Amino acid sequence: MRMKYKRFLVSGFCVIFLFILLGYLLSPRSPPYEPSKAMLKFRQLKSAYRSKLAKYKKIYYGPAKNYVTYGQPLGQLFAHRRDPSVKQVLLWTSFHGRWNYFPEKVVISDGRSCVRSTDRSNLNQSHAVVIHSLNLDPGVKDLPRFRLPFQRWVFFVMESPRSNSINMEAFQGVFNWTVTYRRDADFMANYFVVQKRKKPLTDDETAKLKAHILHGKQKLIAFLDSDCGERRAERRHYVFELQKYVRVDIYGGCAGGNCTHGSGECKKILSTYKFYLALENSHCRDFITEKVRQPLVDWEAVPVVLGADHPSTYEELLPPGSYIHADGFHSVLALAKYLVLLNRNQELYEMYHEWRRTYQVLRNLSWPRQLCDALHNQSLPIQTYSNFSGWYNEDVCKSGAP
């Protein structure tokens, strides 16, 4: 009797499984995926960047095959199918206490969208899990304990490897996609985007713009210093060296809090300067931050830049003639003399604002849309960064840089 009872149970389970499988096969399928215009443009830009980078031997990008492994999208069989037109994005962590780094809802096209969740209890229903590594508490032990087959775990960070204390070896084989400021990330979330104007400004419009910018600019060089740690001593030393030859006014928390970062009053103060020292805290691949965007946009000053992994990175990411690279001078004294020359010659100084005739520098807010677009692409293979530490750390930062 017991044997017959066991056979009956096994037969029953088999019948139930067949009904479930038949129901899935007969259920309505999602319409064929058509990438949106935003995704197509993103792919074209990414391809253009990679081909352009190949010309620069000093910038080394390891081949993806060393870091990424691909699998077939069999996990889609288990995808949450209640409403295939809506994908849920779970923000597993905040971004330095803020949750608005991903919109509440992202609408792509043809009724497809993504919605944001910050409730970890929604893990089972989430198609993407975004994790900001610096807000994992405590460290890697805060990661979700399991990943469903249809989920994409997304590594999100805007700081350089020099500022990230987490051991990346613990992330081997963990993440499917990356969102960073780097151009070889799956979704580039750099601090700004350069756009060409649909119609260049006329001579009169350019002249009025330059006159507006120059109005009230009576001071020479400013530097905003809010990171007082010892690791930033090299950057501060460079400022002190420049001060030996020319006046540099220092603001920020390290200067007694005389200009609070992001305040309206601080913007008024810094807008009176012709030059701003945009010195990055790390010399790492593609690491160009708001320290460059703010003087270009908010204060309409000329940034004197130092950072990234190579000067050519600035050439590729910024409008031509919009900045002065400190590495272009054989000494700090030579840079100081050049800045004094531009200060005395208005025509020469105005040339560093000529780019505004043709280009605009805007905030980059496109990566959530690109991520949502990819989540709706059922044909994408499931990739995993098997050597995540290699992708994140190897040949990325200059040795000896802060």
TITORFI-948080 format. One record per residue (C-alpha): residue number from 1; residue in one letter; x, y, z. Coordinates in Angstrom, 2 decimals, decimal comma. Layout:
% TITORFI-948080
num NUM; residu A; c1 X; c2 Y; c3 Z
...
% end
This chain:
% TITORFI-948080
num 1; residu M; c1 0,00; c2 0,00; c3 0,00
num 2; residu R; c1 2,80; c2 2,37; c3 0,86
num 3; residu M; c1 4,45; c2 1,76; c3 -2,55
num 4; residu K; c1 1,21; c2 2,47; c3 -4,41
num 5; residu Y; c1 0,73; c2 5,64; c3 -2,35
num 6; residu K; c1 4,22; c2 6,90; c3 -3,28
num 7; residu R; c1 3,63; c2 6,16; c3 -6,96
num 8; residu F; c1 0,36; c2 8,04; c3 -6,80
num 9; residu L; c1 2,09; c2 11,11; c3 -5,31
num 10; residu V; c1 4,86; c2 11,06; c3 -7,92
num 11; residu S; c1 2,31; c2 10,76; c3 -10,74
num 12; residu G; c1 0,31; c2 13,63; c3 -9,27
num 13; residu F; c1 3,35; c2 15,95; c3 -9,09
num 14; residu C; c1 4,25; c2 15,11; c3 -12,70
num 15; residu V; c1 0,75; c2 15,97; c3 -13,90
num 16; residu I; c1 0,79; c2 19,30; c3 -11,99
num 17; residu F; c1 4,22; c2 20,19; c3 -13,44
num 18; residu L; c1 3,01; c2 19,45; c3 -16,98
num 19; residu F; c1 -0,04; c2 21,69; c3 -16,50
num 20; residu I; c1 2,18; c2 24,55; c3 -15,23
num 21; residu L; c1 4,57; c2 24,16; c3 -18,17
num 22; residu L; c1 1,69; c2 24,02; c3 -20,65
num 23; residu G; c1 0,19; c2 27,18; c3 -19,09
num 24; residu Y; c1 3,49; c2 29,03; c3 -19,49
num 25; residu L; c1 3,89; c2 27,98; c3 -23,13
num 26; residu L; c1 0,34; c2 29,07; c3 -23,97
num 27; residu S; c1 0,53; c2 32,37; c3 -22,05
num 28; residu P; c1 0,72; c2 35,60; c3 -24,12
num 29; residu R; c1 4,28; c2 36,58; c3 -24,99
num 30; residu S; c1 5,80; c2 40,04; c3 -24,88
num 31; residu P; c1 5,93; c2 41,83; c3 -28,22
num 32; residu P; c1 9,29; c2 41,70; c3 -30,04
num 33; residu Y; c1 11,80; c2 44,04; c3 -28,43
num 34; residu E; c1 12,54; c2 47,23; c3 -30,30
num 35; residu P; c1 15,30; c2 49,34; c3 -28,76
num 36; residu S; c1 14,36; c2 52,96; c3 -28,17
num 37; residu K; c1 16,13; c2 55,87; c3 -29,81
num 38; residu A; c1 17,94; c2 56,56; c3 -26,54
num 39; residu M; c1 19,36; c2 53,02; c3 -26,42
num 40; residu L; c1 20,40; c2 53,11; c3 -30,10
num 41; residu K; c1 22,16; c2 56,44; c3 -29,60
num 42; residu F; c1 23,87; c2 55,10; c3 -26,47
num 43; residu R; c1 25,18; c2 52,08; c3 -28,39
num 44; residu Q; c1 26,50; c2 54,29; c3 -31,18
num 45; residu L; c1 28,28; c2 56,61; c3 -28,74
num 46; residu K; c1 29,77; c2 53,69; c3 -26,83
num 47; residu S; c1 31,07; c2 52,16; c3 -30,06
num 48; residu A; c1 32,51; c2 55,50; c3 -31,16
num 49; residu Y; c1 34,26; c2 56,00; c3 -27,84
num 50; residu R; c1 35,85; c2 52,54; c3 -27,89
num 51; residu S; c1 37,18; c2 52,96; c3 -31,43
num 52; residu K; c1 38,57; c2 56,38; c3 -30,53
num 53; residu L; c1 40,26; c2 55,09; c3 -27,40
num 54; residu A; c1 42,16; c2 52,51; c3 -29,42
num 55; residu K; c1 44,27; c2 55,33; c3 -30,85
num 56; residu Y; c1 45,73; c2 56,20; c3 -27,46
num 57; residu K; c1 48,33; c2 53,65; c3 -26,40
num 58; residu K; c1 48,72; c2 55,13; c3 -22,93
num 59; residu I; c1 45,07; c2 54,38; c3 -22,14
num 60; residu Y; c1 44,74; c2 50,65; c3 -21,68
num 61; residu Y; c1 41,37; c2 49,00; c3 -21,63
num 62; residu G; c1 41,57; c2 45,30; c3 -20,89
num 63; residu P; c1 39,46; c2 43,14; c3 -23,22
num 64; residu A; c1 36,06; c2 42,31; c3 -21,82
num 65; residu K; c1 36,66; c2 38,57; c3 -22,20
num 66; residu N; c1 39,14; c2 38,75; c3 -19,32
num 67; residu Y; c1 36,49; c2 40,01; c3 -16,94
num 68; residu V; c1 33,03; c2 39,09; c3 -18,20
num 69; residu T; c1 31,41; c2 35,73; c3 -18,86
num 70; residu Y; c1 28,14; c2 35,28; c3 -20,74
num 71; residu G; c1 25,33; c2 32,80; c3 -20,42
num 72; residu Q; c1 22,15; c2 32,06; c3 -22,33
num 73; residu P; c1 19,06; c2 33,96; c3 -21,16
num 74; residu L; c1 17,39; c2 30,82; c3 -19,80
num 75; residu G; c1 16,60; c2 32,74; c3 -16,64
num 76; residu Q; c1 13,86; c2 34,55; c3 -18,55
num 77; residu L; c1 11,76; c2 31,38; c3 -18,22
num 78; residu F; c1 11,27; c2 32,28; c3 -14,58
num 79; residu A; c1 10,77; c2 36,01; c3 -15,07
num 80; residu H; c1 7,98; c2 37,78; c3 -13,22
num 81; residu R; c1 5,28; c2 37,83; c3 -15,92
num 82; residu R; c1 2,39; c2 39,62; c3 -14,20
num 83; residu D; c1 2,93; c2 42,76; c3 -16,28
num 84; residu P; c1 5,84; c2 42,38; c3 -18,76
num 85; residu S; c1 5,60; c2 46,05; c3 -19,74
num 86; residu V; c1 6,73; c2 47,17; c3 -16,26
num 87; residu K; c1 10,08; c2 46,28; c3 -14,70
num 88; residu Q; c1 10,84; c2 46,92; c3 -11,05
num 89; residu V; c1 14,20; c2 48,39; c3 -10,03
num 90; residu L; c1 15,09; c2 47,84; c3 -6,38
num 91; residu L; c1 17,54; c2 50,31; c3 -4,84
num 92; residu W; c1 19,21; c2 48,03; c3 -2,30
num 93; residu T; c1 21,20; c2 50,95; c3 -0,86
num 94; residu S; c1 20,97; c2 54,71; c3 -0,85
num 95; residu F; c1 23,54; c2 56,94; c3 -2,54
num 96; residu H; c1 25,15; c2 58,68; c3 0,43
num 97; residu G; c1 21,74; c2 58,91; c3 2,11
num 98; residu R; c1 19,81; c2 59,94; c3 -1,02
num 99; residu W; c1 17,28; c2 57,73; c3 -2,85
num 100; residu N; c1 16,44; c2 60,03; c3 -5,74
num 101; residu Y; c1 19,44; c2 58,96; c3 -7,83
num 102; residu F; c1 16,97; c2 56,78; c3 -9,72
num 103; residu P; c1 13,56; c2 58,28; c3 -10,70
num 104; residu E; c1 10,34; c2 56,90; c3 -9,24
num 105; residu K; c1 9,24; c2 55,95; c3 -12,74
num 106; residu V; c1 11,07; c2 55,77; c3 -16,07
num 107; residu V; c1 8,92; c2 55,64; c3 -19,21
num 108; residu I; c1 10,65; c2 54,43; c3 -22,37
num 109; residu S; c1 8,23; c2 53,86; c3 -25,26
num 110; residu D; c1 5,33; c2 51,67; c3 -26,40
num 111; residu G; c1 3,97; c2 51,52; c3 -22,85
num 112; residu R; c1 7,19; c2 50,09; c3 -21,41
num 113; residu S; c1 8,46; c2 51,50; c3 -18,12
num 114; residu C; c1 10,44; c2 50,85; c3 -14,95
num 115; residu V; c1 9,36; c2 51,68; c3 -11,40
num 116; residu R; c1 11,59; c2 52,28; c3 -8,40
num 117; residu S; c1 11,39; c2 50,49; c3 -5,07
num 118; residu T; c1 13,42; c2 51,03; c3 -1,91
num 119; residu D; c1 11,74; c2 48,25; c3 0,10
num 120; residu R; c1 14,05; c2 45,25; c3 0,40
num 121; residu S; c1 11,07; c2 42,96; c3 0,92
num 122; residu N; c1 10,37; c2 43,44; c3 -2,82
num 123; residu L; c1 13,58; c2 41,60; c3 -3,74
num 124; residu N; c1 11,71; c2 38,59; c3 -5,21
num 125; residu Q; c1 9,71; c2 40,82; c3 -7,58
num 126; residu S; c1 12,59; c2 43,03; c3 -8,71
num 127; residu H; c1 14,18; c2 42,71; c3 -12,13
num 128; residu A; c1 17,22; c2 44,85; c3 -11,24
num 129; residu V; c1 18,93; c2 45,35; c3 -7,89
num 130; residu V; c1 21,08; c2 48,49; c3 -7,75
num 131; residu I; c1 23,84; c2 48,42; c3 -5,13
num 132; residu H; c1 26,02; c2 51,40; c3 -4,21
num 133; residu S; c1 29,05; c2 49,68; c3 -2,69
num 134; residu L; c1 30,01; c2 52,51; c3 -0,33
num 135; residu N; c1 26,61; c2 52,30; c3 1,38
num 136; residu L; c1 26,67; c2 48,56; c3 2,05
num 137; residu D; c1 26,41; c2 48,17; c3 5,83
num 138; residu P; c1 28,39; c2 46,31; c3 7,06
num 139; residu G; c1 30,28; c2 45,78; c3 3,81
num 140; residu V; c1 29,70; c2 42,80; c3 1,55
num 141; residu K; c1 27,71; c2 40,99; c3 4,26
num 142; residu D; c1 24,88; c2 43,40; c3 3,45
num 143; residu L; c1 24,42; c2 41,97; c3 -0,06
num 144; residu P; c1 21,19; c2 40,05; c3 -0,79
num 145; residu R; c1 21,56; c2 36,39; c3 0,11
num 146; residu F; c1 20,33; c2 35,04; c3 -3,20
num 147; residu R; c1 19,71; c2 36,14; c3 -6,79
num 148; residu L; c1 16,76; c2 34,96; c3 -8,85
num 149; residu P; c1 17,53; c2 33,78; c3 -12,42
num 150; residu F; c1 15,85; c2 36,75; c3 -14,11
num 151; residu Q; c1 17,48; c2 39,43; c3 -11,95
num 152; residu R; c1 20,33; c2 41,74; c3 -12,88
num 153; residu W; c1 22,51; c2 42,94; c3 -10,02
num 154; residu V; c1 23,89; c2 46,38; c3 -10,82
num 155; residu F; c1 27,10; c2 47,83; c3 -9,34
num 156; residu F; c1 26,75; c2 51,60; c3 -8,94
num 157; residu V; c1 29,55; c2 53,93; c3 -7,87
num 158; residu M; c1 30,63; c2 57,48; c3 -8,70
num 159; residu E; c1 33,87; c2 57,52; c3 -6,69
num 160; residu S; c1 37,25; c2 56,38; c3 -7,94
num 161; residu P; c1 38,90; c2 53,14; c3 -6,77
num 162; residu R; c1 41,18; c2 55,29; c3 -4,58
num 163; residu S; c1 38,14; c2 56,32; c3 -2,51
num 164; residu N; c1 36,53; c2 52,88; c3 -2,27
num 165; residu S; c1 37,63; c2 50,89; c3 0,76
num 166; residu I; c1 35,62; c2 47,72; c3 0,04
num 167; residu N; c1 37,59; c2 44,64; c3 -1,02
num 168; residu M; c1 36,51; c2 44,09; c3 -4,61
num 169; residu E; c1 37,67; c2 40,47; c3 -4,52
num 170; residu A; c1 34,45; c2 39,76; c3 -2,63
num 171; residu F; c1 32,45; c2 40,84; c3 -5,71
num 172; residu Q; c1 33,83; c2 38,20; c3 -8,08
num 173; residu G; c1 30,92; c2 36,72; c3 -10,02
num 174; residu V; c1 28,38; c2 38,91; c3 -8,18
num 175; residu F; c1 27,41; c2 41,71; c3 -10,58
num 176; residu N; c1 25,79; c2 41,52; c3 -14,02
num 177; residu W; c1 25,94; c2 45,21; c3 -14,97
num 178; residu T; c1 27,96; c2 48,27; c3 -13,98
num 179; residu V; c1 26,95; c2 51,93; c3 -13,69
num 180; residu T; c1 29,89; c2 54,30; c3 -13,20
num 181; residu Y; c1 31,55; c2 57,39; c3 -14,67
num 182; residu R; c1 33,77; c2 55,14; c3 -16,81
num 183; residu R; c1 33,21; c2 54,78; c3 -20,54
num 184; residu D; c1 33,70; c2 51,01; c3 -20,44
num 185; residu A; c1 30,87; c2 50,58; c3 -17,92
num 186; residu D; c1 27,66; c2 48,98; c3 -19,11
num 187; residu F; c1 25,90; c2 52,29; c3 -18,46
num 188; residu M; c1 27,97; c2 55,46; c3 -18,27
num 189; residu A; c1 26,87; c2 57,78; c3 -15,47
num 190; residu N; c1 29,48; c2 60,50; c3 -15,78
num 191; residu Y; c1 29,03; c2 63,84; c3 -14,09
num 192; residu F; c1 28,20; c2 65,74; c3 -17,27
num 193; residu V; c1 27,49; c2 65,35; c3 -20,96
num 194; residu V; c1 28,68; c2 67,59; c3 -23,79
num 195; residu Q; c1 26,11; c2 68,37; c3 -26,48
num 196; residu K; c1 26,55; c2 70,22; c3 -29,72
num 197; residu R; c1 24,02; c2 72,99; c3 -30,19
num 198; residu K; c1 21,45; c2 72,34; c3 -32,89
num 199; residu K; c1 22,21; c2 75,81; c3 -34,18
num 200; residu P; c1 25,46; c2 77,62; c3 -33,24
num 201; residu L; c1 25,15; c2 81,05; c3 -31,64
num 202; residu T; c1 25,54; c2 84,01; c3 -33,96
num 203; residu D; c1 28,42; c2 86,46; c3 -33,60
num 204; residu D; c1 26,16; c2 88,93; c3 -31,78
num 205; residu E; c1 24,81; c2 86,25; c3 -29,42
num 206; residu T; c1 28,33; c2 85,03; c3 -28,67
num 207; residu A; c1 29,57; c2 88,57; c3 -28,02
num 208; residu K; c1 26,67; c2 89,24; c3 -25,61
num 209; residu L; c1 27,31; c2 85,95; c3 -23,82
num 210; residu K; c1 31,00; c2 86,72; c3 -23,39
num 211; residu A; c1 30,19; c2 90,22; c3 -22,12
num 212; residu H; c1 27,77; c2 88,71; c3 -19,59
num 213; residu I; c1 30,41; c2 86,22; c3 -18,41
num 214; residu L; c1 33,13; c2 88,85; c3 -18,05
num 215; residu H; c1 30,87; c2 91,24; c3 -16,15
num 216; residu G; c1 31,91; c2 91,16; c3 -12,50
num 217; residu K; c1 34,90; c2 88,84; c3 -13,00
num 218; residu Q; c1 37,53; c2 90,87; c3 -11,22
num 219; residu K; c1 39,34; c2 88,11; c3 -9,32
num 220; residu L; c1 41,85; c2 85,61; c3 -10,62
num 221; residu I; c1 41,87; c2 82,06; c3 -9,20
num 222; residu A; c1 39,64; c2 80,20; c3 -6,74
num 223; residu F; c1 39,88; c2 76,76; c3 -5,18
num 224; residu L; c1 37,15; c2 75,00; c3 -3,20
num 225; residu D; c1 38,59; c2 72,54; c3 -0,66
num 226; residu S; c1 36,18; c2 70,51; c3 1,44
num 227; residu D; c1 38,16; c2 67,27; c3 1,78
num 228; residu C; c1 40,71; c2 67,83; c3 4,53
num 229; residu G; c1 42,04; c2 64,28; c3 4,79
num 230; residu E; c1 45,73; c2 63,45; c3 4,57
num 231; residu R; c1 45,15; c2 61,44; c3 1,38
num 232; residu R; c1 44,39; c2 64,72; c3 -0,42
num 233; residu A; c1 47,66; c2 66,33; c3 0,68
num 234; residu E; c1 49,17; c2 66,13; c3 -2,83
num 235; residu R; c1 46,35; c2 68,21; c3 -4,29
num 236; residu R; c1 46,67; c2 70,78; c3 -1,49
num 237; residu H; c1 50,45; c2 70,89; c3 -1,96
num 238; residu Y; c1 49,95; c2 71,81; c3 -5,63
num 239; residu V; c1 47,74; c2 74,75; c3 -4,62
num 240; residu F; c1 50,31; c2 75,95; c3 -2,10
num 241; residu E; c1 53,02; c2 75,80; c3 -4,78
num 242; residu L; c1 50,90; c2 77,89; c3 -7,14
num 243; residu Q; c1 50,27; c2 80,43; c3 -4,37
num 244; residu K; c1 54,01; c2 81,17; c3 -4,31
num 245; residu Y; c1 53,68; c2 82,88; c3 -7,70
num 246; residu V; c1 50,09; c2 84,07; c3 -7,97
num 247; residu R; c1 47,14; c2 84,69; c3 -5,68
num 248; residu V; c1 44,79; c2 81,72; c3 -5,15
num 249; residu D; c1 41,77; c2 82,21; c3 -2,87
num 250; residu I; c1 40,78; c2 79,02; c3 -1,03
num 251; residu Y; c1 37,19; c2 78,37; c3 0,06
num 252; residu G; c1 35,31; c2 75,45; c3 1,59
num 253; residu G; c1 35,36; c2 73,45; c3 4,80
num 254; residu C; c1 39,15; c2 73,24; c3 4,91
num 255; residu A; c1 39,37; c2 77,03; c3 4,81
num 256; residu G; c1 37,07; c2 77,70; c3 7,72
num 257; residu G; c1 33,76; c2 77,09; c3 5,95
num 258; residu N; c1 33,73; c2 80,48; c3 4,24
num 259; residu C; c1 31,86; c2 79,10; c3 1,22
num 260; residu T; c1 29,46; c2 76,19; c3 1,71
num 261; residu H; c1 29,51; c2 73,78; c3 -1,23
num 262; residu G; c1 26,38; c2 74,11; c3 -3,36
num 263; residu S; c1 25,03; c2 77,22; c3 -1,64
num 264; residu G; c1 23,70; c2 80,19; c3 -3,60
num 265; residu E; c1 26,07; c2 82,54; c3 -1,80
num 266; residu C; c1 29,03; c2 80,38; c3 -2,77
num 267; residu K; c1 27,94; c2 80,49; c3 -6,40
num 268; residu K; c1 27,92; c2 84,29; c3 -6,31
num 269; residu I; c1 31,42; c2 84,36; c3 -4,85
num 270; residu L; c1 32,98; c2 81,87; c3 -7,26
num 271; residu S; c1 31,32; c2 83,53; c3 -10,27
num 272; residu T; c1 33,58; c2 86,54; c3 -9,73
num 273; residu Y; c1 36,70; c2 84,50; c3 -10,60
num 274; residu K; c1 38,17; c2 83,98; c3 -14,05
num 275; residu F; c1 39,81; c2 80,64; c3 -13,23
num 276; residu Y; c1 39,00; c2 77,71; c3 -10,96
num 277; residu L; c1 41,40; c2 74,95; c3 -9,89
num 278; residu A; c1 39,56; c2 71,73; c3 -10,80
num 279; residu L; c1 41,99; c2 69,29; c3 -9,20
num 280; residu E; c1 40,60; c2 65,75; c3 -8,88
num 281; residu N; c1 41,36; c2 63,70; c3 -5,77
num 282; residu S; c1 42,37; c2 60,71; c3 -7,91
num 283; residu H; c1 44,16; c2 60,18; c3 -11,20
num 284; residu C; c1 42,04; c2 57,33; c3 -12,50
num 285; residu R; c1 40,52; c2 56,33; c3 -15,82
num 286; residu D; c1 37,77; c2 58,72; c3 -16,97
num 287; residu F; c1 37,52; c2 60,25; c3 -13,49
num 288; residu I; c1 36,40; c2 63,81; c3 -14,28
num 289; residu T; c1 33,81; c2 65,05; c3 -11,82
num 290; residu E; c1 31,58; c2 67,99; c3 -10,97
num 291; residu K; c1 34,80; c2 69,88; c3 -10,15
num 292; residu V; c1 34,98; c2 70,54; c3 -13,90
num 293; residu R; c1 31,27; c2 70,82; c3 -14,67
num 294; residu Q; c1 30,57; c2 73,45; c3 -12,01
num 295; residu P; c1 33,08; c2 76,08; c3 -13,20
num 296; residu L; c1 32,03; c2 75,52; c3 -16,82
num 297; residu V; c1 28,29; c2 75,79; c3 -16,11
num 298; residu D; c1 27,53; c2 77,26; c3 -12,68
num 299; residu W; c1 30,35; c2 79,80; c3 -12,32
num 300; residu E; c1 31,22; c2 80,36; c3 -16,01
num 301; residu A; c1 34,93; c2 80,22; c3 -15,19
num 302; residu V; c1 37,82; c2 78,51; c3 -16,97
num 303; residu P; c1 38,81; c2 75,31; c3 -15,12
num 304; residu V; c1 42,48; c2 74,56; c3 -14,63
num 305; residu V; c1 42,33; c2 70,77; c3 -14,60
num 306; residu L; c1 44,49; c2 68,01; c3 -13,18
num 307; residu G; c1 43,38; c2 64,41; c3 -12,84
num 308; residu A; c1 42,02; c2 61,44; c3 -14,82
num 309; residu D; c1 44,59; c2 58,92; c3 -16,08
num 310; residu H; c1 45,85; c2 60,91; c3 -19,05
num 311; residu P; c1 45,43; c2 64,44; c3 -20,53
num 312; residu S; c1 43,82; c2 62,95; c3 -23,62
num 313; residu T; c1 40,81; c2 61,98; c3 -21,49
num 314; residu Y; c1 39,97; c2 65,67; c3 -21,09
num 315; residu E; c1 40,38; c2 66,17; c3 -24,85
num 316; residu E; c1 37,82; c2 63,45; c3 -25,52
num 317; residu L; c1 35,25; c2 64,40; c3 -22,87
num 318; residu L; c1 35,31; c2 68,23; c3 -22,77
num 319; residu P; c1 34,57; c2 70,89; c3 -25,41
num 320; residu P; c1 37,73; c2 71,99; c3 -27,22
num 321; residu G; c1 39,33; c2 75,10; c3 -25,75
num 322; residu S; c1 37,18; c2 75,05; c3 -22,61
num 323; residu Y; c1 39,89; c2 74,29; c3 -20,05
num 324; residu I; c1 43,61; c2 74,57; c3 -19,24
num 325; residu H; c1 45,48; c2 71,37; c3 -18,35
num 326; residu A; c1 48,16; c2 71,84; c3 -15,70
num 327; residu D; c1 50,24; c2 69,03; c3 -17,20
num 328; residu G; c1 50,70; c2 71,14; c3 -20,32
num 329; residu F; c1 53,25; c2 73,32; c3 -18,49
num 330; residu H; c1 56,78; c2 72,31; c3 -17,52
num 331; residu S; c1 56,44; c2 73,91; c3 -14,09
num 332; residu V; c1 53,96; c2 75,50; c3 -11,70
num 333; residu L; c1 55,67; c2 78,84; c3 -12,33
num 334; residu A; c1 55,03; c2 78,53; c3 -16,08
num 335; residu L; c1 51,33; c2 77,90; c3 -15,41
num 336; residu A; c1 51,14; c2 80,93; c3 -13,11
num 337; residu K; c1 52,72; c2 83,18; c3 -15,76
num 338; residu Y; c1 50,24; c2 81,94; c3 -18,38
num 339; residu L; c1 47,24; c2 82,63; c3 -16,14
num 340; residu V; c1 48,53; c2 86,15; c3 -15,44
num 341; residu L; c1 48,94; c2 86,68; c3 -19,20
num 342; residu L; c1 45,32; c2 85,65; c3 -19,86
num 343; residu N; c1 44,14; c2 87,87; c3 -17,03
num 344; residu R; c1 45,81; c2 90,90; c3 -18,62
num 345; residu N; c1 44,73; c2 90,14; c3 -22,18
num 346; residu Q; c1 40,93; c2 90,07; c3 -22,45
num 347; residu E; c1 40,93; c2 88,86; c3 -26,06
num 348; residu L; c1 43,05; c2 85,82; c3 -25,18
num 349; residu Y; c1 40,88; c2 85,05; c3 -22,15
num 350; residu E; c1 37,69; c2 85,24; c3 -24,20
num 351; residu M; c1 39,02; c2 82,50; c3 -26,47
num 352; residu Y; c1 38,46; c2 80,06; c3 -23,60
num 353; residu H; c1 34,74; c2 80,83; c3 -23,82
num 354; residu E; c1 34,48; c2 80,50; c3 -27,60
num 355; residu W; c1 33,33; c2 76,87; c3 -27,19
num 356; residu R; c1 30,01; c2 78,15; c3 -25,84
num 357; residu R; c1 29,11; c2 79,21; c3 -29,38
num 358; residu T; c1 28,88; c2 75,56; c3 -30,47
num 359; residu Y; c1 28,61; c2 73,36; c3 -27,35
num 360; residu Q; c1 26,66; c2 72,97; c3 -24,14
num 361; residu V; c1 27,65; c2 71,14; c3 -20,96
num 362; residu L; c1 24,70; c2 69,50; c3 -19,18
num 363; residu R; c1 24,10; c2 67,08; c3 -16,35
num 364; residu N; c1 24,04; c2 63,44; c3 -17,41
num 365; residu L; c1 20,63; c2 62,00; c3 -16,43
num 366; residu S; c1 20,36; c2 59,30; c3 -19,08
num 367; residu W; c1 21,61; c2 56,12; c3 -17,39
num 368; residu P; c1 18,30; c2 55,18; c3 -15,66
num 369; residu R; c1 16,60; c2 55,25; c3 -19,07
num 370; residu Q; c1 19,35; c2 53,12; c3 -20,62
num 371; residu L; c1 19,12; c2 50,63; c3 -17,74
num 372; residu C; c1 15,35; c2 50,39; c3 -18,11
num 373; residu D; c1 15,71; c2 49,92; c3 -21,86
num 374; residu A; c1 18,11; c2 47,02; c3 -21,32
num 375; residu L; c1 15,79; c2 45,37; c3 -18,76
num 376; residu H; c1 13,09; c2 45,18; c3 -21,43
num 377; residu N; c1 15,48; c2 43,61; c3 -23,92
num 378; residu Q; c1 14,76; c2 39,90; c3 -23,44
num 379; residu S; c1 17,37; c2 38,92; c3 -26,04
num 380; residu L; c1 20,35; c2 40,16; c3 -24,01
num 381; residu P; c1 22,52; c2 37,30; c3 -22,69
num 382; residu I; c1 23,07; c2 37,10; c3 -18,96
num 383; residu Q; c1 26,58; c2 38,36; c3 -18,27
num 384; residu T; c1 28,51; c2 38,19; c3 -15,01
num 385; residu Y; c1 31,73; c2 39,95; c3 -14,05
num 386; residu S; c1 33,70; c2 36,85; c3 -13,09
num 387; residu N; c1 36,83; c2 38,96; c3 -12,48
num 388; residu F; c1 35,21; c2 42,08; c3 -11,10
num 389; residu S; c1 38,30; c2 43,17; c3 -9,19
num 390; residu G; c1 40,31; c2 43,04; c3 -12,41
num 391; residu W; c1 37,83; c2 45,23; c3 -14,26
num 392; residu Y; c1 37,59; c2 47,70; c3 -11,41
num 393; residu N; c1 41,23; c2 47,98; c3 -10,36
num 394; residu E; c1 43,75; c2 46,77; c3 -12,96
num 395; residu D; c1 45,49; c2 49,47; c3 -15,04
num 396; residu V; c1 42,92; c2 52,02; c3 -13,93
num 397; residu C; c1 44,73; c2 54,54; c3 -11,71
num 398; residu K; c1 48,16; c2 56,13; c3 -11,92
num 399; residu S; c1 50,54; c2 54,66; c3 -9,39
num 400; residu G; c1 51,48; c2 57,17; c3 -6,75
num 401; residu A; c1 48,47; c2 59,40; c3 -7,47
num 402; residu P; c1 46,37; c2 60,51; c3 -4,49
% end
